[in-house]
């Protein structure tokens, strides 16, 4: 159990986006690049298993492939172990230098785990996780991704799902034509507000929202292009304020959790009432 906990801790500390399935209310910081000269024996990471039907859950292998493509432009993993390791750790150097480091660490891994190594790697890559902050590809579309144009701009608000277990949604800005994410394309303030139709329910306060990166001390100029994102919650109402422009208000969708127990029709009668009366 201790070894498994250590492996999970290594994963959470070294990759971005983070797995939000067991997170506290405080989101994680954008990780710093680690050095590649560590003398510790590498160990595989076993992500927390998630229901495959949960919206927002992704196969960890797919997450690793996308993450490695974004992080390493000229280095491709030659096997599953390298795919996993390159997701966990940021290596620096030329492709030849990185491959040499990976070869050395792989040998240490084999010496430490022996015949179990292939099973451990497969178990890690073939589990489902619930990442929060993993941005969709440009133009990607499904029922959980919502793109709404912002009037008088060439940009749109994009809402995309995070961990369903933590009821987390994310927001970023995208170019309406290309679908490419951008960082704060204009002057604005984003506020979380009580539901105007039922202000006594849900979030009872009004508060300005900062990006996940800014909330962890990363300066706006230092946020990687297109990586800025805001952490919201299912059902949260927000308003976008721009100088001299009308406010833009929206409410985050609420996802139905697949593991929520449902009463049988013979045990429960649901009365149909209007949600809002004008």
C-alpha positions, 0 to 999 in steps of 0.5 A: 500500500505504501508503494502504491501511494508513493507512485500515485504521489509521484504522478500527481506531482509531475504531470499536468493536468492533474487528476481531480478525483481525490482533490481538495478544494484548492486546485493544483499548480502548473508543475515546474519542469524537473531535472532529468538527473535524478538517481532514484529508481523510477517506479510506474504510477497506477492512476485511480480507477474510474468508471468508464461511463463517467463523462470526463473519464479518459483512458490513461493511455490516451492521456499519456499520448496526448501529453507526451506529444505536447511536451516533447516535439522531437522525442517519441516514446519507443515503448509503453514504459517510455510513454509512461515515464515521459508523462511522469517526468519532464526530461531536458536535452537532445533526443539522444540524451533523453533516450540515454537517460530513459535506457538507464532508468528502464534498466533500473526499473527492470532490476527493481521489479523484474517479471512484474514490470510489464503487468505494472505498466499495462495496469497503469496505462489501461485504467481510467482517470478523471483529469481536470484541466485536460483541454479538448482538441480544437473543433472537438465536440461532444455533448459535454463541450459547449462553445458560446461566441462572445458578442462583439469579439472573434472569441468564444467561451468554451466549457469542457468537463473535468472530474465528474466525481468532484463536479468540476467543469473548466472554462477557457477562451478559444478563437471562434474561427479556428477553435484554438485556445487563447489566453485572456484575449481581451480585458475582462473580469469573470465572476461567480454569482448566486443563481439569479432565479434562486439566489438562496440556493447554491453559492451564496456569495459573489466572488471574482474568479481567477485562472487556475494558473494565476491562483497558484502564483503564475504570472499572466505573462508566464502562462503557456500560450493557450493553457489558461483555464478557469475552474468552475463547478457543475451548476455554477452561475457566472458573469463575464464583465467587459468595460463598456460592454453588456455583461455575459451571464451563463450557468454551467451544465449539471452532469448526471453522475452514472453511479447515482442510485435511481429509484425504481418507477414503482417506488417513486413518483416524480411530480412535473413542476415548472423550474421558473415561473415568469 
